[in-house]
């Protein structure tokens, strides 16, 4: 692999001002291509305080089909909500050490760095927090893989985090592998999920699009009314009888530890996801532009230990 500077990374127009955002294009089996944004504190596509800066697959192209696409425009790279594609996050509901920190103190978002606690209010994932320390990312790339490494030692925390995005050699698939090593003296306790901002061929969320799950995807009781009329649930599939005109969100109470999988079906193609790691909880979000199945994995890394997990995105004809 080669270490990449911003000047050595190819840039692909994605309907944004893409020329300022470094990324790599990977080439896999059966003509698959995947565009991956590279984390960079000065010029990166995403530099906000919410999502992990690495492993952000912005687009997958295969046999005339496109998975993922820009969906929040105009794009603001420092806005916490402006992730794309496989945007992942550690600690949706609680940054490590945030509750204990005093105003002006810091808390940890793995994959981002140290954020500043501005006041005595509780942590909120979509707030924009000042970045107190952003560790340097080292990016290495070949034609088939991007490996991004972040090492942090500050504020009582120490870790090495490696995110590898690889295209499979024998099938049209993208695999995102994670390895978090705790180099500090206290356990790292948080959770991890990919938001999965899934758009297929620009197909609006509505008739022709469906999400298949390995469990009964009945919304939580207090969210049932929100889904009424907007979806139909048959044979563990969420379908949309009409174009979606509102935002949907719910946890799925019936998801179990082994349910780290889903399939998004669109005309002519399906995106089949499978992950390693036991599901801690499973949530679902959708707008008129994207569907977002979100399996969460619990992260608990003791000092000196490493936790590894993997997300696989496979394309299939329908």
ChimeraX commands (.cxc) that place a marker at each C-alpha (Angstrom):
marker #1 position 0.00,0.00,0.00 radius 0.5
marker #1 position 1.01,3.62,-0.44 radius 0.5
marker #1 position 0.61,6.44,2.06 radius 0.5
marker #1 position -1.57,9.15,0.54 radius 0.5
marker #1 position -1.29,12.88,0.79 radius 0.5
marker #1 position -4.17,15.10,-0.27 radius 0.5
marker #1 position -2.37,15.84,-3.55 radius 0.5
marker #1 position -2.00,12.18,-4.48 radius 0.5
marker #1 position -5.65,11.24,-4.03 radius 0.5
marker #1 position -7.92,11.18,-7.06 radius 0.5
marker #1 position -11.14,13.15,-6.79 radius 0.5
marker #1 position -14.46,12.19,-8.36 radius 0.5
marker #1 position -17.32,14.63,-8.94 radius 0.5
marker #1 position -20.32,13.57,-6.85 radius 0.5
marker #1 position -22.62,16.50,-7.40 radius 0.5
marker #1 position -20.82,18.48,-4.66 radius 0.5
marker #1 position -17.74,20.69,-4.69 radius 0.5
marker #1 position -15.87,17.39,-4.72 radius 0.5
marker #1 position -12.57,18.83,-5.89 radius 0.5
marker #1 position -11.77,19.91,-2.33 radius 0.5
marker #1 position -12.46,16.53,-0.75 radius 0.5
marker #1 position -9.78,13.82,-1.02 radius 0.5
marker #1 position -10.94,10.28,-1.67 radius 0.5
marker #1 position -9.87,7.02,-3.27 radius 0.5
marker #1 position -11.66,4.88,-5.85 radius 0.5
marker #1 position -11.41,1.11,-5.33 radius 0.5
marker #1 position -11.98,-1.46,-8.09 radius 0.5
marker #1 position -13.38,-4.88,-7.20 radius 0.5
marker #1 position -14.89,-8.00,-8.71 radius 0.5
marker #1 position -17.43,-7.96,-11.53 radius 0.5
marker #1 position -16.80,-4.32,-12.38 radius 0.5
marker #1 position -17.62,-2.92,-8.93 radius 0.5
marker #1 position -16.21,0.50,-7.99 radius 0.5
marker #1 position -16.35,2.13,-4.57 radius 0.5
marker #1 position -15.52,5.73,-3.67 radius 0.5
marker #1 position -14.20,6.25,-0.15 radius 0.5
marker #1 position -13.67,9.66,1.44 radius 0.5
marker #1 position -10.39,9.96,3.33 radius 0.5
marker #1 position -10.25,11.58,6.75 radius 0.5
marker #1 position -8.29,14.83,6.75 radius 0.5
marker #1 position -8.46,17.62,9.35 radius 0.5
marker #1 position -8.06,20.40,6.77 radius 0.5
marker #1 position -9.68,19.21,3.54 radius 0.5
marker #1 position -11.76,16.13,4.42 radius 0.5
marker #1 position -15.35,15.73,3.24 radius 0.5
marker #1 position -16.52,15.26,6.85 radius 0.5
marker #1 position -14.93,17.12,9.78 radius 0.5
marker #1 position -17.83,17.27,12.23 radius 0.5
marker #1 position -18.11,16.13,15.85 radius 0.5
marker #1 position -20.58,13.26,15.34 radius 0.5
marker #1 position -19.57,10.65,12.76 radius 0.5
marker #1 position -16.30,8.77,12.47 radius 0.5
marker #1 position -14.18,10.50,9.84 radius 0.5
marker #1 position -12.90,7.24,8.32 radius 0.5
marker #1 position -14.61,4.38,6.48 radius 0.5
marker #1 position -17.10,6.70,4.79 radius 0.5
marker #1 position -18.04,4.94,1.54 radius 0.5
marker #1 position -19.79,7.62,-0.46 radius 0.5
marker #1 position -20.80,5.63,-3.53 radius 0.5
marker #1 position -20.76,2.06,-4.88 radius 0.5
marker #1 position -21.22,1.52,-8.63 radius 0.5
marker #1 position -21.94,-1.86,-10.18 radius 0.5
marker #1 position -23.38,-2.90,-13.55 radius 0.5
marker #1 position -25.25,0.34,-14.09 radius 0.5
marker #1 position -26.50,0.62,-10.50 radius 0.5
marker #1 position -25.43,3.16,-7.88 radius 0.5
marker #1 position -25.72,2.70,-4.12 radius 0.5
marker #1 position -25.45,5.72,-1.81 radius 0.5
marker #1 position -25.43,9.30,-3.05 radius 0.5
marker #1 position -25.24,12.86,-1.70 radius 0.5
marker #1 position -28.48,13.55,0.14 radius 0.5
marker #1 position -27.84,16.64,2.26 radius 0.5
marker #1 position -27.08,19.61,0.03 radius 0.5
marker #1 position -25.47,22.04,0.09 radius 0.5
marker #1 position -22.79,20.15,1.96 radius 0.5
marker #1 position -21.09,21.59,5.04 radius 0.5
marker #1 position -18.05,19.48,6.04 radius 0.5
marker #1 position -18.10,20.65,9.67 radius 0.5
marker #1 position -21.85,20.16,10.23 radius 0.5
marker #1 position -22.34,17.17,12.58 radius 0.5
marker #1 position -25.25,15.79,10.51 radius 0.5
marker #1 position -23.62,15.91,7.07 radius 0.5
marker #1 position -22.29,12.36,6.82 radius 0.5
marker #1 position -22.80,10.28,3.71 radius 0.5
marker #1 position -23.10,6.62,2.72 radius 0.5
marker #1 position -21.79,4.28,5.39 radius 0.5
marker #1 position -21.22,7.09,7.91 radius 0.5
marker #1 position -20.52,5.42,11.27 radius 0.5
marker #1 position -20.58,6.69,14.84 radius 0.5
marker #1 position -19.34,5.75,18.29 radius 0.5
marker #1 position -21.60,6.74,21.16 radius 0.5
marker #1 position -24.83,8.09,19.69 radius 0.5
marker #1 position -26.27,8.85,23.11 radius 0.5
marker #1 position -23.15,9.40,25.19 radius 0.5
marker #1 position -19.62,10.47,24.33 radius 0.5
marker #1 position -17.10,8.71,26.58 radius 0.5
marker #1 position -16.59,10.78,29.73 radius 0.5
marker #1 position -19.09,13.50,28.77 radius 0.5
marker #1 position -21.35,13.09,31.82 radius 0.5
marker #1 position -18.39,13.29,34.19 radius 0.5
marker #1 position -16.71,16.26,32.50 radius 0.5
marker #1 position -17.21,19.79,33.78 radius 0.5
marker #1 position -18.12,22.63,31.39 radius 0.5
marker #1 position -14.99,23.43,29.44 radius 0.5
marker #1 position -13.69,19.89,29.92 radius 0.5
marker #1 position -13.39,17.24,27.24 radius 0.5
marker #1 position -14.99,13.95,26.27 radius 0.5
marker #1 position -14.05,11.27,23.73 radius 0.5
marker #1 position -15.64,10.42,20.38 radius 0.5
marker #1 position -13.65,7.55,18.92 radius 0.5
marker #1 position -13.02,8.22,15.24 radius 0.5
marker #1 position -13.25,11.98,15.84 radius 0.5
marker #1 position -11.10,12.86,18.87 radius 0.5
marker #1 position -11.71,14.95,21.98 radius 0.5
marker #1 position -14.71,17.25,22.00 radius 0.5
marker #1 position -15.32,20.13,24.41 radius 0.5
marker #1 position -18.28,20.08,26.79 radius 0.5
marker #1 position -19.66,23.64,26.53 radius 0.5
marker #1 position -22.06,23.72,29.49 radius 0.5
marker #1 position -23.84,21.52,32.02 radius 0.5
marker #1 position -26.40,20.16,29.53 radius 0.5
marker #1 position -26.55,16.48,28.59 radius 0.5
marker #1 position -24.79,15.19,25.48 radius 0.5
marker #1 position -26.83,15.45,22.27 radius 0.5
marker #1 position -25.58,13.65,19.17 radius 0.5
marker #1 position -26.60,16.32,16.65 radius 0.5
marker #1 position -25.08,19.25,18.52 radius 0.5
marker #1 position -21.95,20.74,17.00 radius 0.5
marker #1 position -19.21,20.44,19.62 radius 0.5
marker #1 position -15.88,22.22,19.40 radius 0.5
marker #1 position -13.00,19.86,18.68 radius 0.5
marker #1 position -10.41,20.07,21.45 radius 0.5
marker #1 position -8.01,17.56,19.90 radius 0.5
marker #1 position -8.14,15.86,16.50 radius 0.5
marker #1 position -5.50,13.15,16.12 radius 0.5
marker #1 position -3.80,12.91,12.76 radius 0.5
marker #1 position -5.15,10.20,10.46 radius 0.5
marker #1 position -2.70,8.17,8.38 radius 0.5
marker #1 position -4.24,6.89,5.14 radius 0.5
marker #1 position -2.83,4.11,3.00 radius 0.5
marker #1 position -4.36,2.91,-0.25 radius 0.5
marker #1 position -4.11,0.46,-3.10 radius 0.5
marker #1 position -6.51,-0.22,-5.96 radius 0.5
marker #1 position -8.53,-2.53,-3.70 radius 0.5
marker #1 position -8.24,-1.13,-0.16 radius 0.5
marker #1 position -8.03,2.00,1.97 radius 0.5
marker #1 position -6.65,1.72,5.50 radius 0.5
marker #1 position -7.04,4.71,7.84 radius 0.5
marker #1 position -5.35,4.76,11.26 radius 0.5
marker #1 position -6.00,7.17,14.13 radius 0.5
marker #1 position -3.87,7.15,17.27 radius 0.5
marker #1 position -4.89,9.19,20.29 radius 0.5
marker #1 position -3.22,9.82,23.63 radius 0.5
marker #1 position -4.83,12.70,25.49 radius 0.5
marker #1 position -7.27,13.54,28.23 radius 0.5
marker #1 position -6.61,10.27,30.03 radius 0.5
marker #1 position -7.44,8.18,26.96 radius 0.5
marker #1 position -5.18,6.26,24.63 radius 0.5
marker #1 position -6.09,4.07,21.66 radius 0.5
marker #1 position -5.21,3.01,18.14 radius 0.5
marker #1 position -8.15,2.73,15.76 radius 0.5
marker #1 position -7.79,1.15,12.30 radius 0.5
marker #1 position -10.55,1.25,9.67 radius 0.5
marker #1 position -10.04,-0.82,6.51 radius 0.5
marker #1 position -12.31,-0.52,3.47 radius 0.5
marker #1 position -11.73,-3.39,1.04 radius 0.5
marker #1 position -13.43,-4.58,-2.13 radius 0.5
marker #1 position -13.86,-8.35,-2.32 radius 0.5
marker #1 position -11.85,-10.27,-4.91 radius 0.5
marker #1 position -14.51,-12.87,-5.71 radius 0.5
marker #1 position -17.85,-11.03,-5.50 radius 0.5
marker #1 position -19.27,-7.48,-5.85 radius 0.5
marker #1 position -18.91,-6.51,-2.20 radius 0.5
marker #1 position -17.37,-3.86,0.02 radius 0.5
marker #1 position -16.08,-4.85,3.46 radius 0.5
marker #1 position -15.37,-2.36,6.26 radius 0.5
marker #1 position -13.21,-3.81,9.03 radius 0.5
marker #1 position -12.61,-2.15,12.39 radius 0.5
marker #1 position -9.93,-2.75,15.03 radius 0.5
marker #1 position -9.90,-0.68,18.23 radius 0.5
marker #1 position -6.94,-1.19,20.56 radius 0.5
marker #1 position -7.00,0.30,24.06 radius 0.5
marker #1 position -3.54,1.65,24.94 radius 0.5
marker #1 position -4.77,3.40,28.06 radius 0.5
marker #1 position -5.48,2.41,31.67 radius 0.5
marker #1 position -9.30,2.51,31.69 radius 0.5
marker #1 position -11.79,0.48,29.66 radius 0.5
marker #1 position -13.26,2.06,26.53 radius 0.5
marker #1 position -17.02,1.54,26.80 radius 0.5
marker #1 position -19.29,2.83,24.04 radius 0.5
marker #1 position -21.21,1.48,21.03 radius 0.5
marker #1 position -20.81,1.57,17.26 radius 0.5
marker #1 position -23.15,1.57,14.27 radius 0.5
marker #1 position -23.20,2.67,10.64 radius 0.5
marker #1 position -25.99,5.09,9.85 radius 0.5
marker #1 position -26.24,3.55,6.34 radius 0.5
marker #1 position -27.69,6.43,4.34 radius 0.5
marker #1 position -28.93,4.09,1.61 radius 0.5
marker #1 position -30.15,5.37,-1.72 radius 0.5
marker #1 position -30.23,3.00,-4.72 radius 0.5
marker #1 position -30.19,4.49,-8.23 radius 0.5
marker #1 position -31.75,7.64,-6.80 radius 0.5
marker #1 position -34.98,5.71,-6.28 radius 0.5
marker #1 position -37.20,7.66,-3.88 radius 0.5
marker #1 position -38.36,5.91,-0.73 radius 0.5
marker #1 position -41.72,4.59,-1.89 radius 0.5
marker #1 position -43.18,1.81,-4.06 radius 0.5
marker #1 position -40.52,-0.54,-5.41 radius 0.5
marker #1 position -38.21,-0.12,-2.41 radius 0.5
marker #1 position -38.28,-2.48,0.58 radius 0.5
marker #1 position -36.16,-3.46,3.57 radius 0.5
marker #1 position -35.99,-7.15,4.56 radius 0.5
marker #1 position -34.89,-8.04,8.09 radius 0.5
marker #1 position -34.14,-11.29,9.96 radius 0.5
marker #1 position -36.72,-10.49,12.66 radius 0.5
marker #1 position -40.19,-9.01,13.06 radius 0.5
marker #1 position -39.65,-5.26,12.40 radius 0.5
marker #1 position -42.62,-4.01,14.40 radius 0.5
marker #1 position -41.86,-0.48,15.63 radius 0.5
marker #1 position -41.65,0.29,19.32 radius 0.5
marker #1 position -45.11,0.86,20.77 radius 0.5
marker #1 position -44.78,4.64,21.00 radius 0.5
marker #1 position -43.64,4.82,17.33 radius 0.5
marker #1 position -46.38,2.71,15.75 radius 0.5
marker #1 position -48.56,5.71,14.90 radius 0.5
marker #1 position -45.60,7.39,13.17 radius 0.5
marker #1 position -45.31,4.39,10.81 radius 0.5
marker #1 position -49.06,3.90,10.26 radius 0.5
marker #1 position -49.98,4.40,6.61 radius 0.5
marker #1 position -46.37,5.07,5.60 radius 0.5
marker #1 position -45.23,1.42,5.60 radius 0.5
marker #1 position -46.55,-2.11,5.33 radius 0.5
marker #1 position -45.00,-5.02,7.25 radius 0.5
marker #1 position -45.25,-8.41,5.58 radius 0.5
marker #1 position -42.93,-11.41,6.00 radius 0.5
marker #1 position -40.33,-9.37,7.92 radius 0.5
marker #1 position -40.18,-6.78,5.12 radius 0.5
marker #1 position -40.84,-3.06,5.39 radius 0.5
marker #1 position -42.41,-1.76,2.18 radius 0.5
marker #1 position -43.66,1.68,1.27 radius 0.5
marker #1 position -47.09,1.82,-0.39 radius 0.5
marker #1 position -46.67,5.50,-1.38 radius 0.5
marker #1 position -43.81,7.98,-1.61 radius 0.5
marker #1 position -42.62,8.71,1.93 radius 0.5
marker #1 position -43.56,12.22,2.96 radius 0.5
marker #1 position -42.33,12.24,6.54 radius 0.5
marker #1 position -39.39,11.12,8.65 radius 0.5
marker #1 position -39.59,7.71,10.31 radius 0.5
marker #1 position -37.53,6.52,13.27 radius 0.5
marker #1 position -37.87,3.64,15.70 radius 0.5
marker #1 position -35.95,1.01,17.62 radius 0.5
marker #1 position -36.99,-2.56,16.82 radius 0.5
marker #1 position -37.71,-4.27,20.17 radius 0.5
marker #1 position -37.74,-7.79,18.65 radius 0.5
marker #1 position -34.19,-7.65,17.24 radius 0.5
marker #1 position -31.82,-10.13,18.90 radius 0.5
marker #1 position -28.05,-10.45,19.25 radius 0.5
marker #1 position -27.64,-12.51,16.06 radius 0.5
marker #1 position -29.68,-10.17,13.86 radius 0.5
marker #1 position -26.76,-8.20,12.39 radius 0.5
marker #1 position -28.14,-8.27,8.84 radius 0.5
marker #1 position -30.58,-6.64,6.44 radius 0.5
marker #1 position -31.36,-6.38,2.71 radius 0.5
marker #1 position -32.51,-3.28,0.86 radius 0.5
marker #1 position -34.41,-4.21,-2.32 radius 0.5
marker #1 position -34.82,-1.87,-5.30 radius 0.5
marker #1 position -35.80,-2.42,-8.94 radius 0.5
marker #1 position -33.20,-4.73,-10.48 radius 0.5
marker #1 position -30.77,-4.85,-7.58 radius 0.5
marker #1 position -30.45,-5.52,-3.85 radius 0.5
marker #1 position -27.92,-4.43,-1.25 radius 0.5
marker #1 position -27.30,-7.29,1.18 radius 0.5
marker #1 position -25.63,-6.33,4.46 radius 0.5
marker #1 position -24.16,-8.63,7.10 radius 0.5
marker #1 position -22.02,-7.77,10.10 radius 0.5
marker #1 position -20.01,-9.45,12.82 radius 0.5
marker #1 position -20.55,-8.61,16.46 radius 0.5
marker #1 position -23.67,-9.18,18.54 radius 0.5
marker #1 position -26.45,-6.67,18.02 radius 0.5
marker #1 position -26.90,-4.53,21.12 radius 0.5
marker #1 position -29.96,-2.83,19.59 radius 0.5
marker #1 position -31.36,-2.23,16.10 radius 0.5
marker #1 position -32.82,1.11,14.99 radius 0.5
marker #1 position -34.38,2.33,11.75 radius 0.5
marker #1 position -34.55,5.76,10.13 radius 0.5
marker #1 position -36.04,6.83,6.79 radius 0.5
marker #1 position -36.83,9.96,4.84 radius 0.5
marker #1 position -38.07,10.45,1.30 radius 0.5
marker #1 position -34.46,10.12,0.08 radius 0.5
marker #1 position -32.81,7.40,2.20 radius 0.5
marker #1 position -33.53,4.30,4.26 radius 0.5
marker #1 position -31.21,3.60,7.17 radius 0.5
marker #1 position -31.23,0.22,8.95 radius 0.5
marker #1 position -28.84,0.59,11.91 radius 0.5
marker #1 position -27.52,-2.44,13.84 radius 0.5
marker #1 position -25.57,-1.34,16.94 radius 0.5
marker #1 position -22.66,-3.31,18.39 radius 0.5
marker #1 position -21.54,-2.84,22.00 radius 0.5
marker #1 position -17.90,-1.80,22.38 radius 0.5
marker #1 position -15.99,-2.63,25.55 radius 0.5
marker #1 position -12.22,-2.73,25.18 radius 0.5
marker #1 position -10.17,-3.40,28.29 radius 0.5
marker #1 position -6.66,-1.95,28.65 radius 0.5
marker #1 position -4.24,-3.80,26.37 radius 0.5
marker #1 position -7.04,-5.50,24.42 radius 0.5
marker #1 position -8.32,-5.12,20.85 radius 0.5
marker #1 position -11.92,-5.44,19.66 radius 0.5
marker #1 position -12.56,-6.26,15.99 radius 0.5
marker #1 position -15.77,-6.23,13.96 radius 0.5
marker #1 position -16.76,-6.12,10.29 radius 0.5
marker #1 position -19.52,-4.74,8.02 radius 0.5
marker #1 position -20.08,-6.31,4.59 radius 0.5
marker #1 position -22.14,-4.75,1.75 radius 0.5
marker #1 position -22.88,-7.17,-1.13 radius 0.5
marker #1 position -24.70,-6.30,-4.35 radius 0.5
marker #1 position -27.03,-8.78,-6.06 radius 0.5
marker #1 position -29.20,-8.70,-9.18 radius 0.5
marker #1 position -32.95,-9.09,-8.66 radius 0.5
marker link #1:1,2 radius 0.2
marker link #1:2,3 radius 0.2
marker link #1:3,4 radius 0.2
marker link #1:4,5 radius 0.2
marker link #1:5,6 radius 0.2
marker link #1:6,7 radius 0.2
marker link #1:7,8 radius 0.2
marker link #1:8,9 radius 0.2
marker link #1:9,10 radius 0.2
marker link #1:10,11 radius 0.2
marker link #1:11,12 radius 0.2
marker link #1:12,13 radius 0.2
marker link #1:13,14 radius 0.2
marker link #1:14,15 radius 0.2
marker link #1:15,16 radius 0.2
marker link #1:16,17 radius 0.2
marker link #1:17,18 radius 0.2
marker link #1:18,19 radius 0.2
marker link #1:19,20 radius 0.2
marker link #1:20,21 radius 0.2
marker link #1:21,22 radius 0.2
marker link #1:22,23 radius 0.2
marker link #1:23,24 radius 0.2
marker link #1:24,25 radius 0.2
marker link #1:25,26 radius 0.2
marker link #1:26,27 radius 0.2
marker link #1:27,28 radius 0.2
marker link #1:28,29 radius 0.2
marker link #1:29,30 radius 0.2
marker link #1:30,31 radius 0.2
marker link #1:31,32 radius 0.2
marker link #1:32,33 radius 0.2
marker link #1:33,34 radius 0.2
marker link #1:34,35 radius 0.2
marker link #1:35,36 radius 0.2
marker link #1:36,37 radius 0.2
marker link #1:37,38 radius 0.2
marker link #1:38,39 radius 0.2
marker link #1:39,40 radius 0.2
marker link #1:40,41 radius 0.2
marker link #1:41,42 radius 0.2
marker link #1:42,43 radius 0.2
marker link #1:43,44 radius 0.2
marker link #1:44,45 radius 0.2
marker link #1:45,46 radius 0.2
marker link #1:46,47 radius 0.2
marker link #1:47,48 radius 0.2
marker link #1:48,49 radius 0.2
marker link #1:49,50 radius 0.2
marker link #1:50,51 radius 0.2
marker link #1:51,52 radius 0.2
marker link #1:52,53 radius 0.2
marker link #1:53,54 radius 0.2
marker link #1:54,55 radius 0.2
marker link #1:55,56 radius 0.2
marker link #1:56,57 radius 0.2
marker link #1:57,58 radius 0.2
marker link #1:58,59 radius 0.2
marker link #1:59,60 radius 0.2
marker link #1:60,61 radius 0.2
marker link #1:61,62 radius 0.2
marker link #1:62,63 radius 0.2
marker link #1:63,64 radius 0.2
marker link #1:64,65 radius 0.2
marker link #1:65,66 radius 0.2
marker link #1:66,67 radius 0.2
marker link #1:67,68 radius 0.2
marker link #1:68,69 radius 0.2
marker link #1:69,70 radius 0.2
marker link #1:70,71 radius 0.2
marker link #1:71,72 radius 0.2
marker link #1:72,73 radius 0.2
marker link #1:73,74 radius 0.2
marker link #1:74,75 radius 0.2
marker link #1:75,76 radius 0.2
marker link #1:76,77 radius 0.2
marker link #1:77,78 radius 0.2
marker link #1:78,79 radius 0.2
marker link #1:79,80 radius 0.2
marker link #1:80,81 radius 0.2
marker link #1:81,82 radius 0.2
marker link #1:82,83 radius 0.2
marker link #1:83,84 radius 0.2
marker link #1:84,85 radius 0.2
marker link #1:85,86 radius 0.2
marker link #1:86,87 radius 0.2
marker link #1:87,88 radius 0.2
marker link #1:88,89 radius 0.2
marker link #1:89,90 radius 0.2
marker link #1:90,91 radius 0.2
marker link #1:91,92 radius 0.2
marker link #1:92,93 radius 0.2
marker link #1:93,94 radius 0.2
marker link #1:94,95 radius 0.2
marker link #1:95,96 radius 0.2
marker link #1:96,97 radius 0.2
marker link #1:97,98 radius 0.2
marker link #1:98,99 radius 0.2
marker link #1:99,100 radius 0.2
marker link #1:100,101 radius 0.2
marker link #1:101,102 radius 0.2
marker link #1:102,103 radius 0.2
marker link #1:103,104 radius 0.2
marker link #1:104,105 radius 0.2
marker link #1:105,106 radius 0.2
marker link #1:106,107 radius 0.2
marker link #1:107,108 radius 0.2
marker link #1:108,109 radius 0.2
marker link #1:109,110 radius 0.2
marker link #1:110,111 radius 0.2
marker link #1:111,112 radius 0.2
marker link #1:112,113 radius 0.2
marker link #1:113,114 radius 0.2
marker link #1:114,115 radius 0.2
marker link #1:115,116 radius 0.2
marker link #1:116,117 radius 0.2
marker link #1:117,118 radius 0.2
marker link #1:118,119 radius 0.2
marker link #1:119,120 radius 0.2
marker link #1:120,121 radius 0.2
marker link #1:121,122 radius 0.2
marker link #1:122,123 radius 0.2
marker link #1:123,124 radius 0.2
marker link #1:124,125 radius 0.2
marker link #1:125,126 radius 0.2
marker link #1:126,127 radius 0.2
marker link #1:127,128 radius 0.2
marker link #1:128,129 radius 0.2
marker link #1:129,130 radius 0.2
marker link #1:130,131 radius 0.2
marker link #1:131,132 radius 0.2
marker link #1:132,133 radius 0.2
marker link #1:133,134 radius 0.2
marker link #1:134,135 radius 0.2
marker link #1:135,136 radius 0.2
marker link #1:136,137 radius 0.2
marker link #1:137,138 radius 0.2
marker link #1:138,139 radius 0.2
marker link #1:139,140 radius 0.2
marker link #1:140,141 radius 0.2
marker link #1:141,142 radius 0.2
marker link #1:142,143 radius 0.2
marker link #1:143,144 radius 0.2
marker link #1:144,145 radius 0.2
marker link #1:145,146 radius 0.2
marker link #1:146,147 radius 0.2
marker link #1:147,148 radius 0.2
marker link #1:148,149 radius 0.2
marker link #1:149,150 radius 0.2
marker link #1:150,151 radius 0.2
marker link #1:151,152 radius 0.2
marker link #1:152,153 radius 0.2
marker link #1:153,154 radius 0.2
marker link #1:154,155 radius 0.2
marker link #1:155,156 radius 0.2
marker link #1:156,157 radius 0.2
marker link #1:157,158 radius 0.2
marker link #1:158,159 radius 0.2
marker link #1:159,160 radius 0.2
marker link #1:160,161 radius 0.2
marker link #1:161,162 radius 0.2
marker link #1:162,163 radius 0.2
marker link #1:163,164 radius 0.2
marker link #1:164,165 radius 0.2
marker link #1:165,166 radius 0.2
marker link #1:166,167 radius 0.2
marker link #1:167,168 radius 0.2
marker link #1:168,169 radius 0.2
marker link #1:169,170 radius 0.2
marker link #1:170,171 radius 0.2
marker link #1:171,172 radius 0.2
marker link #1:172,173 radius 0.2
marker link #1:173,174 radius 0.2
marker link #1:174,175 radius 0.2
marker link #1:175,176 radius 0.2
marker link #1:176,177 radius 0.2
marker link #1:177,178 radius 0.2
marker link #1:178,179 radius 0.2
marker link #1:179,180 radius 0.2
marker link #1:180,181 radius 0.2
marker link #1:181,182 radius 0.2
marker link #1:182,183 radius 0.2
marker link #1:183,184 radius 0.2
marker link #1:184,185 radius 0.2
marker link #1:185,186 radius 0.2
marker link #1:186,187 radius 0.2
marker link #1:187,188 radius 0.2
marker link #1:188,189 radius 0.2
marker link #1:189,190 radius 0.2
marker link #1:190,191 radius 0.2
marker link #1:191,192 radius 0.2
marker link #1:192,193 radius 0.2
marker link #1:193,194 radius 0.2
marker link #1:194,195 radius 0.2
marker link #1:195,196 radius 0.2
marker link #1:196,197 radius 0.2
marker link #1:197,198 radius 0.2
marker link #1:198,199 radius 0.2
marker link #1:199,200 radius 0.2
marker link #1:200,201 radius 0.2
marker link #1:201,202 radius 0.2
marker link #1:202,203 radius 0.2
marker link #1:203,204 radius 0.2
marker link #1:204,205 radius 0.2
marker link #1:205,206 radius 0.2
marker link #1:206,207 radius 0.2
marker link #1:207,208 radius 0.2
marker link #1:208,209 radius 0.2
marker link #1:209,210 radius 0.2
marker link #1:210,211 radius 0.2
marker link #1:211,212 radius 0.2
marker link #1:212,213 radius 0.2
marker link #1:213,214 radius 0.2
marker link #1:214,215 radius 0.2
marker link #1:215,216 radius 0.2
marker link #1:216,217 radius 0.2
marker link #1:217,218 radius 0.2
marker link #1:218,219 radius 0.2
marker link #1:219,220 radius 0.2
marker link #1:220,221 radius 0.2
marker link #1:221,222 radius 0.2
marker link #1:222,223 radius 0.2
marker link #1:223,224 radius 0.2
marker link #1:224,225 radius 0.2
marker link #1:225,226 radius 0.2
marker link #1:226,227 radius 0.2
marker link #1:227,228 radius 0.2
marker link #1:228,229 radius 0.2
marker link #1:229,230 radius 0.2
marker link #1:230,231 radius 0.2
marker link #1:231,232 radius 0.2
marker link #1:232,233 radius 0.2
marker link #1:233,234 radius 0.2
marker link #1:234,235 radius 0.2
marker link #1:235,236 radius 0.2
marker link #1:236,237 radius 0.2
marker link #1:237,238 radius 0.2
marker link #1:238,239 radius 0.2
marker link #1:239,240 radius 0.2
marker link #1:240,241 radius 0.2
marker link #1:241,242 radius 0.2
marker link #1:242,243 radius 0.2
marker link #1:243,244 radius 0.2
marker link #1:244,245 radius 0.2
marker link #1:245,246 radius 0.2
marker link #1:246,247 radius 0.2
marker link #1:247,248 radius 0.2
marker link #1:248,249 radius 0.2
marker link #1:249,250 radius 0.2
marker link #1:250,251 radius 0.2
marker link #1:251,252 radius 0.2
marker link #1:252,253 radius 0.2
marker link #1:253,254 radius 0.2
marker link #1:254,255 radius 0.2
marker link #1:255,256 radius 0.2
marker link #1:256,257 radius 0.2
marker link #1:257,258 radius 0.2
marker link #1:258,259 radius 0.2
marker link #1:259,260 radius 0.2
marker link #1:260,261 radius 0.2
marker link #1:261,262 radius 0.2
marker link #1:262,263 radius 0.2
marker link #1:263,264 radius 0.2
marker link #1:264,265 radius 0.2
marker link #1:265,266 radius 0.2
marker link #1:266,267 radius 0.2
marker link #1:267,268 radius 0.2
marker link #1:268,269 radius 0.2
marker link #1:269,270 radius 0.2
marker link #1:270,271 radius 0.2
marker link #1:271,272 radius 0.2
marker link #1:272,273 radius 0.2
marker link #1:273,274 radius 0.2
marker link #1:274,275 radius 0.2
marker link #1:275,276 radius 0.2
marker link #1:276,277 radius 0.2
marker link #1:277,278 radius 0.2
marker link #1:278,279 radius 0.2
marker link #1:279,280 radius 0.2
marker link #1:280,281 radius 0.2
marker link #1:281,282 radius 0.2
marker link #1:282,283 radius 0.2
marker link #1:283,284 radius 0.2
marker link #1:284,285 radius 0.2
marker link #1:285,286 radius 0.2
marker link #1:286,287 radius 0.2
marker link #1:287,288 radius 0.2
marker link #1:288,289 radius 0.2
marker link #1:289,290 radius 0.2
marker link #1:290,291 radius 0.2
marker link #1:291,292 radius 0.2
marker link #1:292,293 radius 0.2
marker link #1:293,294 radius 0.2
marker link #1:294,295 radius 0.2
marker link #1:295,296 radius 0.2
marker link #1:296,297 radius 0.2
marker link #1:297,298 radius 0.2
marker link #1:298,299 radius 0.2
marker link #1:299,300 radius 0.2
marker link #1:300,301 radius 0.2
marker link #1:301,302 radius 0.2
marker link #1:302,303 radius 0.2
marker link #1:303,304 radius 0.2
marker link #1:304,305 radius 0.2
marker link #1:305,306 radius 0.2
marker link #1:306,307 radius 0.2
marker link #1:307,308 radius 0.2
marker link #1:308,309 radius 0.2
marker link #1:309,310 radius 0.2
marker link #1:310,311 radius 0.2
marker link #1:311,312 radius 0.2
marker link #1:312,313 radius 0.2
marker link #1:313,314 radius 0.2
marker link #1:314,315 radius 0.2
marker link #1:315,316 radius 0.2
marker link #1:316,317 radius 0.2
marker link #1:317,318 radius 0.2
view
